[in-house]
């Protein structure tokens, strides 16, 4: 005869009788895990930038493990959803800064579904030997799905992006954001399992050595791996250096009417570039080899507007260096978010079209449906941006500069293929003016820090209104601007051409972890089926 496991959703058994529970005790039994799941999600949010409390991710996942272990899949689905809401509601509040709470809440409601499904999966594998491994792999699989669907995915809130100040950061060079995030989650689940084993050992007077060893290894291996991976992190110049200038021209005012200020924004960036040129001529600042402007620094198409072309050319000649200009360009009836390489003598000589355009910001999925519900929604994106097809690598004064425009920095592939395409440094031109002084710009800056370590490249972040920054290949920020000020950063940065394991392996580590997650689910399903068959005997 086979004994069946008792779910923690059901009362404990004493002999053949169940202990009667009062109504208050039953409510507490349901509400305490629910509250704990939601608060653990909030704790995970607090671990993200602009705060440097990266280590709070570990207790957040430890508490999540406590709420999920042994639950039925239905109960775990709800607990996972509450964890997702606790995490994503405050993390993504910036999405509603200018458009109101509707889009923010809709985004969170959808994204939290992925966390709910992961929660159900974690509950399913939580009774397997070595369950922290399977559970952490499931979290990574959930992130992999969220980065791809719907509408091209939304990777914001990947655990790796909260670890720019943490001890685990070197693991980004080993296997990218999937391995970094997996290590953090595994360590958190391992901490819970250590506590659980200690409590169980005290209660029973016996220690299950195998389970205890798994718990300890779940914590020790990620930490040891992170320290071992430090040998992959370096800011040494392999191919010389380049002196780069990052321009932050600022905008007249924040908000969605940024697009109505197009000429003023262009003039601001021209003016700041000319101011820097005067500083260079006076000998107070080193002459840059090339200059990087932000996304949307010229939303007036310089190919169609002679005046815009003239002032950009004037700025390039004043500084005496090529400029990467962020423009909005129309070709053959299609709109592109484009980086334009502007030579001081020849004018525009190369372009890069943004490939991962932002749904509901740069193009509108389900346009006819949304228009039928509310015409104002479709008026916010009057014309969809088209996608580029080729990676962006500009050769600027002999230096190959990879380009990942704003939103693209969140996508592993969009940054990696600039490095495999020959980039010796990376630029992430961005426009955050529409999000005011929210945490969004700091969250995005942390992504660029992780990318710097992941690919061992200097990363520059020119932003229209801040925060702009220069990031070394080891993830350190060496210079940064304030928000909503005109400023420029000039620095000699190291150029590198070697590739980290993460760059060489690409998607492979993520696929291995997804396969591990599927294997754990298959094992759990098979075990549950055997238990049911045994109970029928």
Beta strands, then each sheet from edge to edge (+ up, - down):
strand 1: 13-14
strand 2: 17-18
strand 3: 241-248
strand 4: 290-292
strand 5: 322-331
strand 6: 334-343
strand 7: 347-353
strand 8: 392-396
strand 9: 399-403
strand 10: 425-427
strand 11: 459-461
strand 12: 469-471
strand 13: 477-480
strand 14: 487-494
sheet 1: 1+ 2-
sheet 2: 7+ 6- 5+ 4+ 3+ 14-
sheet 3: 8+ 9- 10- 11- 12+ 13-
end
